[in-house]
Amino acid sequence: MSAASRGQGTGRLFVVATPIGNLDDVSARAIEVLNSVAGIAAEDTRRTRKLLARFSIGTPLLSYHEHNEATAARRIVDRINDGSDVALVSDAGTPLVSDPGYRLVSLCAREGIEVVAVPGPSAVAAALSVAGLPPHPFYFAGFLPRRQSARRRALESLADLPCTTVFYESPHRVAKSLLDMLEVLGDRPAALARELTKVHEEVLRGSLSELAARAGEAPLRGEMVILVAGSGRQLDVDGGESGEVEVNDRRIPS
Ligand code: SAM
């Protein structure tokens, strides 16, 4: 229901998750919301246009990306305050998860605007669900820094976490990052989930040294998530302590 039809002065912000590859993963509610709002704030309007075309959605697009976040957030909030419902999407997956959106959501929260989640795909949850590593607790680290010195410092700050750590990574840096993880974190159980929901979907499981060796043999392409088991004694799924994690039918001390 739009704000106008509710007869109230202020609209709402809908934070809408979109597919991470397979367009059939879009939810029925996401389509309904994207159809009914007055505008859709999108990271890359060309990319979102393809999604909208697939589902015959004609809603106008507004540009909202990391380079215009501050000014665009203000414009969108003004529009919502004038009574329009607006949706926020990113190029893929859930907005704000290593994607723009935080400024807009926090501004809405500060101004008392209702922010509604329309949940759906996110690579962190998809990867965690298939990796075969202890799923909780987990720590989402997002992207590591590009520069090696900063990357290693970031890894050092995570080294003592007693839980599975999830990283987003680019194909250009994956081989170097796996080697840095091996050196800084030690040879822990790990997994690499690639191209999830797409044609070349693959989950590689093994120790960090095995994954680093695999990445050194031939380039690993596509979008990928790296998951690394926690240090020391990681809590198992029942809340007890498990001293080892099973990878490829072998039990590796964690
Ligand atoms: N907001 C998105 C989400 O909810 O997952 C993440 C956006 S971030 C800019 C893009 C990164 O997410 C990629 O570099 C990769 O690490 C991960 N990713 C996105 N789609 C993926 C897929 N289909 N398979 C594996 N990883 C993916």
Residues whose N, C-alpha, C, O or C-beta is under 5 A from the ligand:
A	BS01	SAM	I20 G21 A92 G93 T94 P95 V97 S98 D99 P121 S122 A123 V124 Y168 E169 A193 R194 E195 L196 E223 M224 V225
